Amino acid sequence: MNLDELRSKYSDLFADTVKFRCPEGWVSILDKYFDDVRAALPSGVKLKFVEVGEKYGALTIDIETTEYPASDIRRRLGRAENLADARSEHTCPDCGERGTMRDDGSWMFVACDRHSRNVKPAENHNARYGSHGRYFVYDELSDGFVELPVEPNWVEN
């Protein structure tokens, strides 16, 4: 599947004006994300996807809505977005193969060894998330989040 096919598959979720500024290697991540979004939204509720792109090496999804969904739906949408973000930090955007976050000193990006431009993986990098006083890291094997037993030494943004 490519971005045009993805746009067609989920055309009921977004307006024609949505900007896809992300590489083809992340199409499978977006496919899972939009499938989760479709499952979370009640019939007739639509979201306005403004832009789907890359920032700081990871997938970003910008949404506007005039009708704010119920809290349980917001939680499901937030989890879907966090999973998409975390998956992108482990997927090469060029080819879709397993990748790692890399830092060349001026730019962070995800790449497999083949597309790494000889930049070594960033040290101690793992997608971290905080919510309501609980902290999580992404576990690639389970494709989910694992709660940290203690508060980490980073600040929730």
Helices and strands as residue ranges (DSSP letters): H 3-9, E 19-21, G 24-26, H 27-40, E 48-55, E 58-64, H 71-88, E 100-103, E 108-111, E 128-131, E 134-139, E 144-147
